[in-house]
Amino acid sequence: LLPLLDSAEKVPLRYGAGMLEGTAMPGTEGNCVVLGHRMKTTGKLFNRLNEVAVGDSIVITMLDGAVYTYTVDNVIPQLDPAELPNYIGIYSGTGKQLTLVTCTPVGVGSHRIIVIAHMA
């Protein structure tokens, strides 16, 4: 379990994943972009994001009890940061998308891991 915070600022990201301002809320139409640090400690924050695979489920449970399940349909294991705006920019598609973003490799952070999922 990982807290999903409403801020992707430096301090909140020490304690959980943060929603990128201006992106969709979980379970709503559009692209919900969530950023998280990839810590050196196994299992800490987005440390194991590199293990997520196409077909996996990502479940977000809101404080009001609403549950949103997304299915992973694309994993980009090493993206140049200059290309990141192509994945988190204005969402022109339809449907409910979730995009998870973290740095890689651990301790270096020269690239990004991107996980893209959709809610049925």
C-alpha beads as a LAMMPS data file, in Angstrom:
LAMMPS data file: protein, C-alpha beads

120 atoms
119 bonds

1 atom types
1 bond types

-500.0 500.0 xlo xhi
-500.0 500.0 ylo yhi
-500.0 500.0 zlo zhi

Masses

1 110.0

Atoms # bond

1 1 1 0.000 0.000 0.000
2 1 1 1.179 3.457 -0.874
3 1 1 -0.532 6.746 0.003
4 1 1 -1.631 8.761 -3.028
5 1 1 -1.162 12.422 -2.213
6 1 1 -2.651 15.387 -4.054
7 1 1 0.769 16.940 -4.608
8 1 1 3.840 15.872 -6.568
9 1 1 6.083 18.362 -4.762
10 1 1 9.426 17.362 -3.239
11 1 1 8.346 16.927 0.404
12 1 1 5.087 14.966 -0.154
13 1 1 6.922 12.566 -2.492
14 1 1 9.060 11.473 0.460
15 1 1 5.956 9.886 2.001
16 1 1 3.949 8.572 -0.931
17 1 1 3.103 8.952 -4.596
18 1 1 1.799 12.303 -5.788
19 1 1 -0.735 13.289 -8.409
20 1 1 0.568 15.725 -10.996
21 1 1 -1.377 18.976 -10.806
22 1 1 -3.803 19.524 -13.676
23 1 1 -4.261 15.845 -14.519
24 1 1 -7.420 13.787 -14.030
25 1 1 -8.518 12.420 -10.658
26 1 1 -8.510 8.612 -10.321
27 1 1 -11.580 7.016 -11.889
28 1 1 -12.433 10.017 -14.060
29 1 1 -12.121 10.651 -17.784
30 1 1 -8.609 11.672 -18.796
31 1 1 -5.062 10.883 -17.759
32 1 1 -4.312 10.620 -14.025
33 1 1 -0.536 11.102 -13.770
34 1 1 1.111 9.850 -10.580
35 1 1 4.770 10.489 -9.759
36 1 1 6.828 8.621 -7.190
37 1 1 10.422 8.332 -6.054
38 1 1 12.257 5.100 -6.770
39 1 1 14.011 4.612 -3.449
40 1 1 17.026 2.350 -2.872
41 1 1 15.152 0.261 -0.272
42 1 1 13.293 -2.667 -1.883
43 1 1 9.540 -2.115 -1.734
44 1 1 9.858 1.544 -0.708
45 1 1 7.666 3.927 -2.744
46 1 1 8.088 3.174 -6.512
47 1 1 11.242 1.044 -6.021
48 1 1 9.659 -1.998 -7.705
49 1 1 7.861 -0.171 -10.538
50 1 1 10.273 -1.852 -12.957
51 1 1 8.600 -5.195 -12.095
52 1 1 5.152 -4.124 -13.345
53 1 1 4.141 -5.915 -16.560
54 1 1 1.476 -5.608 -19.233
55 1 1 -1.733 -7.193 -17.948
56 1 1 -1.063 -6.406 -14.275
57 1 1 -3.733 -4.637 -12.231
58 1 1 -3.225 -1.384 -10.361
59 1 1 -5.835 -0.649 -7.699
60 1 1 -6.481 2.784 -6.225
61 1 1 -8.716 2.957 -3.148
62 1 1 -9.941 6.422 -2.271
63 1 1 -10.634 7.655 1.267
64 1 1 -14.386 7.518 0.569
65 1 1 -14.058 3.787 -0.211
66 1 1 -14.324 4.083 -3.998
67 1 1 -12.088 1.533 -5.729
68 1 1 -10.628 2.030 -9.217
69 1 1 -8.866 -0.828 -10.987
70 1 1 -6.640 -0.157 -13.981
71 1 1 -5.042 -2.737 -16.288
72 1 1 -1.495 -2.103 -17.481
73 1 1 -1.229 -1.975 -21.274
74 1 1 2.196 -0.402 -21.791
75 1 1 5.489 -0.272 -19.883
76 1 1 8.354 1.914 -21.042
77 1 1 11.392 0.750 -19.049
78 1 1 13.821 3.547 -19.943
79 1 1 12.520 6.821 -21.326
80 1 1 14.675 9.876 -21.983
81 1 1 13.298 12.633 -19.697
82 1 1 13.034 14.970 -22.708
83 1 1 10.266 12.694 -24.040
84 1 1 8.240 12.779 -20.807
85 1 1 5.878 15.581 -21.946
86 1 1 4.617 13.214 -24.682
87 1 1 3.232 10.948 -21.946
88 1 1 2.023 13.383 -19.316
89 1 1 0.929 16.332 -21.442
90 1 1 -2.621 17.164 -22.407
91 1 1 -4.567 13.928 -22.777
92 1 1 -6.424 13.859 -26.100
93 1 1 -7.676 10.279 -25.938
94 1 1 -10.863 8.959 -24.477
95 1 1 -11.295 6.831 -21.415
96 1 1 -9.751 6.683 -17.987
97 1 1 -5.976 6.397 -18.089
98 1 1 -3.406 6.092 -15.305
99 1 1 0.247 6.974 -15.951
100 1 1 2.857 6.129 -13.295
101 1 1 6.277 7.797 -13.527
102 1 1 9.533 7.242 -11.640
103 1 1 13.263 7.643 -12.186
104 1 1 15.688 4.929 -13.242
105 1 1 18.255 3.551 -12.599
106 1 1 17.988 3.596 -8.803
107 1 1 20.313 6.188 -7.313
108 1 1 21.091 7.772 -10.696
109 1 1 17.737 8.836 -12.140
110 1 1 18.965 9.673 -15.631
111 1 1 15.853 8.165 -17.273
112 1 1 12.203 7.464 -16.437
113 1 1 10.084 4.337 -16.134
114 1 1 6.551 4.911 -17.451
115 1 1 3.631 2.564 -16.756
116 1 1 0.407 3.262 -18.654
117 1 1 -2.865 1.617 -17.646
118 1 1 -6.540 1.993 -18.540
119 1 1 -9.717 1.464 -16.564
120 1 1 -12.315 -0.727 -18.245

Bonds

1 1 1 2
2 1 2 3
3 1 3 4
4 1 4 5
5 1 5 6
6 1 6 7
7 1 7 8
8 1 8 9
9 1 9 10
10 1 10 11
11 1 11 12
12 1 12 13
13 1 13 14
14 1 14 15
15 1 15 16
16 1 16 17
17 1 17 18
18 1 18 19
19 1 19 20
20 1 20 21
21 1 21 22
22 1 22 23
23 1 23 24
24 1 24 25
25 1 25 26
26 1 26 27
27 1 27 28
28 1 28 29
29 1 29 30
30 1 30 31
31 1 31 32
32 1 32 33
33 1 33 34
34 1 34 35
35 1 35 36
36 1 36 37
37 1 37 38
38 1 38 39
39 1 39 40
40 1 40 41
41 1 41 42
42 1 42 43
43 1 43 44
44 1 44 45
45 1 45 46
46 1 46 47
47 1 47 48
48 1 48 49
49 1 49 50
50 1 50 51
51 1 51 52
52 1 52 53
53 1 53 54
54 1 54 55
55 1 55 56
56 1 56 57
57 1 57 58
58 1 58 59
59 1 59 60
60 1 60 61
61 1 61 62
62 1 62 63
63 1 63 64
64 1 64 65
65 1 65 66
66 1 66 67
67 1 67 68
68 1 68 69
69 1 69 70
70 1 70 71
71 1 71 72
72 1 72 73
73 1 73 74
74 1 74 75
75 1 75 76
76 1 76 77
77 1 77 78
78 1 78 79
79 1 79 80
80 1 80 81
81 1 81 82
82 1 82 83
83 1 83 84
84 1 84 85
85 1 85 86
86 1 86 87
87 1 87 88
88 1 88 89
89 1 89 90
90 1 90 91
91 1 91 92
92 1 92 93
93 1 93 94
94 1 94 95
95 1 95 96
96 1 96 97
97 1 97 98
98 1 98 99
99 1 99 100
100 1 100 101
101 1 101 102
102 1 102 103
103 1 103 104
104 1 104 105
105 1 105 106
106 1 106 107
107 1 107 108
108 1 108 109
109 1 109 110
110 1 110 111
111 1 111 112
112 1 112 113
113 1 113 114
114 1 114 115
115 1 115 116
116 1 116 117
117 1 117 118
118 1 118 119
119 1 119 120
